[in-house]
Amino acid sequence: MSQKKVDAYKEYKKNKKQILKKEKRMAKIETGLVIAVLAVFIGWFGVSAYQTATRPKDGEETAIEATEVNMTDYMEYVNGLSNGY
């Protein structure tokens, strides 16, 4: 072996713990990123499939309903609570 290879091997042996620790940390980060990307893809696919399944057919109209709410009784009640103290 050449001296360059011997020196590289000695350096590797000397720092083996730190090198292995770094490699393990990088492997965990890579695994986490892959899981995150897969989760986003699966979520996107699920939402897309749901929207496709619930989309109205061509020519079918969706009815929009509006509801009017009378809040006077509630407002009187809330005002009565604040005036009591």
C-alpha positions in Angstrom: 0.0 0.0 0.0 1.1 3.5 -0.7 1.8 5.9 2.2 -1.2 7.9 1.2 -3.6 4.9 1.6 -1.9 4.0 4.9 -2.4 7.6 6.2 -6.0 7.6 5.1 -6.6 4.3 6.9 -5.0 5.5 10.1 -7.1 8.7 10.0 -10.3 6.6 9.5 -9.4 4.3 12.4 -8.7 7.3 14.6 -12.0 9.0 13.9 -14.1 5.9 13.4 -16.6 6.7 16.1 -17.4 10.1 14.8 -17.5 8.9 11.2 -20.0 6.1 12.0 -22.1 8.5 14.2 -22.3 11.0 11.3 -23.2 8.2 8.8 -26.0 6.9 11.1 -27.3 10.5 11.6 -27.4 11.1 7.9 -29.1 7.7 7.3 -31.8 8.7 9.8 -32.3 12.1 8.2 -32.6 10.5 4.7 -35.1 8.0 6.0 -37.2 10.8 7.7 -37.2 12.8 4.5 -38.3 9.8 2.4 -41.1 9.1 4.9 -42.2 12.8 4.8 -42.2 12.9 1.0 -44.2 9.7 0.8 -46.7 11.0 3.4 -47.2 14.2 1.4 -47.6 12.2 -1.8 -50.1 9.7 -0.2 -52.0 12.7 1.3 -52.1 14.5 -2.0 -53.3 11.3 -3.7 -56.1 10.8 -1.1 -57.3 14.4 -1.4 -57.2 14.2 -5.1 -59.2 11.0 -5.2 -61.7 12.4 -2.7 -62.3 15.5 -4.8 -62.7 13.4 -7.9 -65.2 11.1 -6.2 -67.3 14.0 -4.8 -67.2 16.3 -7.8 -70.6 16.9 -9.4 -71.3 15.2 -12.7 -71.5 17.3 -15.9 -74.8 19.1 -16.2 -75.5 18.6 -12.5 -75.8 21.8 -10.5 -74.9 22.2 -6.9 -77.4 24.1 -4.7 -76.0 26.7 -2.3 -78.1 27.2 0.7 -77.9 30.4 2.8 -79.2 30.4 6.4 -80.1 33.6 8.2 -79.4 33.6 11.9 -81.1 35.9 14.4 -78.5 36.8 17.1 -80.5 39.3 19.1 -81.4 36.9 22.0 -77.8 35.8 22.3 -76.5 39.4 22.3 -79.0 40.4 25.0 -77.8 37.4 27.1 -74.2 38.3 26.7 -74.8 42.0 27.5 -76.8 41.0 30.5 -73.8 38.9 31.8 -71.4 41.8 31.4 -73.7 44.2 33.1 -74.2 42.0 36.1 -70.7 42.3 37.4 
